[in-house]
Amino acid sequence: MNPSHSLVLILNLTLLCMVAINGTTGTPIQSDFIRSSCKATRYPALCVQSLMTYAPSVRHSPRQLAQAALTVSLTRARSTSAFINQLSPKPDQARSRQAGAIKDCLDTMQDGVDRLRQSIQEMNRMGRIHTRQFRWHLSNVQTWVSAALTDENTCLDSVSHNAGPAVRAAVRKRVVEVAQVTSNALALVNRLAPRN
């Protein structure tokens, strides 16, 4: 199994165990922390909805919240990439504009998945805040999450201009949601930057 798949699986299993043991998605204080933090994002309602189940593991840690947001983004990006892969045309249709758009979209989404995976791994290397090491790793995460967001928008552009209405609508719905949770993750990552 790919190490990044293992990491996401372990994080999700840990969360499920915590929810099963606690029988809740966190205390009211933990829920308030997530709601308050999500106000800094572009899509606060989606932020709260997608991160509330992480409340027990996040507690009051902005770093853990950003990590959870990246995990949500990676999980949804992988799912969307798999969906787009299913739309890949048969060999006899591979030369159409729509086929090219789907291939381009799939390639950019897979790049985005890789960047999000790298970002999660980089978060684990950050070390203590206010150190050069922390700033270096945070800068890498910011760059890669921003690039993943660009990849998602590039996918949308390709499909919007070259795919038929049914494919365009199906892909757009999924990719827009991935772009929104990625935007939220980037906002939460940006909040980790030390204030000088």
Salt bridges, closest charged atoms under 4 A:
ASP32 OD1 - ARG35 NH1 3.69
ASP107 OD2 - LYS103 NZ 2.83
ASP114 OD1 - ARG117 NH2 3.56
GLU122 OE1 - ARG125 NH1 2.70
GLU122 OE2 - HIS137 ND1 2.54
ASP151 OD2 - ARG115 NE 2.76
GLU177 OE2 - ARG76 NH1 2.57
